[in-house]
């Protein structure tokens, strides 16, 4: 480096570095490189129903059920699902004589069951538990209302009351009990539910003021793989 020296009035030597020559090309190149250092994020992959089933099947088979550390992967797959009603239409079966219908899409009978629930207007499920490791709910259509409760041994205490218009929610018995339904009087609602493992029975509470009174209900399917069942 080249330097030049000056002497101050008091006799002390002042050493100054010579200014570097401007390199406009180098400056522009560095700035451009810095701007290119952060590429835009890649678009998230959208999953078809078939691809969603493949992800669920792979995760459950490899992990003998959905292990705790895999729950985020399952949730993300449900978020990425395209929710195409042209494909889901064959499973979307409503019955005006019921509050809602459970329509099986896919299951291995051991690790998981994926189903479409169709909610009539203004209708709810009873308060119930989840005798499984977990339940994911993916909003598809309409508006849903989820009310959660905690059983203190005497009553069922309401802990949350939310309206769902999009996204994925999760529930298991460590979070309490819940009921879910369609609060709208004008529009039907549809949700996609994933249970792991599948279950055949659950407990119901009809009166939140008395936690000691519950009953057992059989979880039947209104249709399986797009075909109406006999039940």
N, C-alpha and C positions, 0 to 999 in steps of 0.2 A: 504494500500500500504506500502511496506517495503522500508525504506530509510536508507542510510548510511551517516555519517557525517565525514568530514575532517576539519582540522584546517589549514588555510593558514599561510604563513610565518609572516604576519603582525598580526596574532592572531584572524582574523575574521573566524567565523564558515562558512563553505561551506556545504550546504545540497544538496545532489544529489539523485534523484530517482533511485532506483535500476532498471536495464534494465528488461523489460518484457521478460519472456521466449518465445522463438519462437514457434509458433503453426502453423506448415506448413499445417496441414490439414485445419485449420480455414482459412488460407490465400488462399489456393486453392479453398475452398468452396465459399468464398466471391467473388473471381475473376470469378468463373463460374456463380454465381448468377448474377453478374453485366452484364456478357455477355448475359444472358438470359432475361434481363430486357426489351429489345426492340425486340419483335417478328417481323418477316418479314411482310410487308404489304400483306393483302389478295388480291388475283387477282380480278380485276374488272369483274363484271358480263357482259357477252356479250348478247345483246338482239336480238331475232329474229324479223322479221317484225311484227308478230302477237303480240309479247310482247311490241314492240315499240308503236303500235296502242293502246294497252291497257293502257300504261302509259299516252299517249297523251289524250286519252278519259277521263281517271280518273282525270288528272290535270285540264282539261278544264271544266268538269262537276262540280267538287267540287268547282271551283273558278269562275264560271260564265265567262268563258274566261280565258286567261292566264294572271294572275295578275303579276305585276312587280316582286314581290319576287319569283315567280315561274319560271321565265325565265331561270334561271340557271339550274333548274331541267329538263326542256325541252331540253336545250342544251346538258346536260350530257346524256340524253337518246339517243339523236341523235348521240353523240360521241360513245356511247356504242353499237349502232346498228351494226350488223355484215355485212351489205351490201351484203348479199348473192345473187348473180346474178341468181342462179338457181331459187330462189323464185321471184325475181324482173323481170325475163324475160317476164312474161306474160303481164307486164305493159310497157315494153320497146319497144315502137312502133315508128319507124322512118318514115318520109315521105320526100322523096327527093325534093318535090315541096315546102317545107316549111323550114324556118330557124330552127325551133324547134317545138316540139309537147308537149302538156300538157296532162298528162295521170293520171286520178284520181285513187287513191288507197283507200282512206277512208275519210269520212266526216260525221258530224252530222248535216250539213246544217245550223248550228247556231254558233258554237264555233270555228271550225277549218276545214281545208281541207288539206289533205296530198296527194301529187302528185309526179309523176316522170316526169322530163323534159328530153327530148332526143334532143341533139344538133348536127345538121349536121356540117360537117367540114367547118371551116371558117365562120360560120354564128353566128349572134348576135341578141339579142332582141333590139327593139328601147329603147331609154331613157324613163323611166317611173317612176311613183310614186307608193305608196303602200297604198291604202285606207283601211288599217287594222291596228291592234295594233302592229303587228310584222310579220316578215318573216324570217324563218331560212332556210339556204341552206346547205345541207350535200353533200359533194363530194362523188360520187360513182365510176366514171370511166373517164379516159381521163384527159384533161387539160382545165381549165376554166379561163376566164379573166373577172374581174369585174372592171368597171370604174365608179367612183362616181362623182357626180356634185352637186354644190350648186347654187340655183336659186337666183340671185341678183336683179331680176326684169327686167333686160335687156338681160342678157346672162346666159348661164349655164356654170359655171366655174368649170373646172375639179379639183377635190380635192384629188383623189387617183386613182391609176391604178395598180392593183395587179394581179398576176397569182396564181391560186388556183390548187393545186395538191392533197390536202387532207384536212380533218377537216371539221369544221362547222363555218359558218359565219352568221351574223345577220344584218337585215336592217329594218328600218322604216323611216317615213317621217321626223322625227326629225334629221336624219343623212343626209338628202338630197335625191337626185334622183340617179338612177344608170341604167346602161345597163350591161348585162352579156352575154357571148357567148363562143364559142369554137374557139380559135385562131389557132388550129392545122389544117393543110391541109392534114393530113395523118390518124388521128384517130378520131372516133366519141366520144362524151362526154355524160355523164349522171349525173344528179343531182337529189337529193330528196329535195322537197320544202314543208315547212309547213307554212300555212297562218292562222293567228288567229285574227279576225274571217275571214271566207272566203268572197271573194268579186266577183262581177260579172263584174264590169267596173273599168277601170283605165285611167289615162291620159298619152298620149304619146307626146314626143317632137322629131321631126325629124331633126331639125336644132339647135345645141347648141348655135349658134350665135344669135338666136332670141328667147328669153324666153317667148315672148308674144304669140307665135304661138304654140298651143297645140291642140290635138284632143282627143276624147274619144273613147276607144276601148272596145269591149265586150270580156271578158276573157272566151272563150269557151274551152271545153275539147275535145281533139282528140279521147280519149277513156275514158270509165268509168268502173272501176272494171275489167279491162282486155278485155272489149268488145268495138269495134269501134263504135263511135257515128255517127249520120247521118250528123252532121255539117261538 
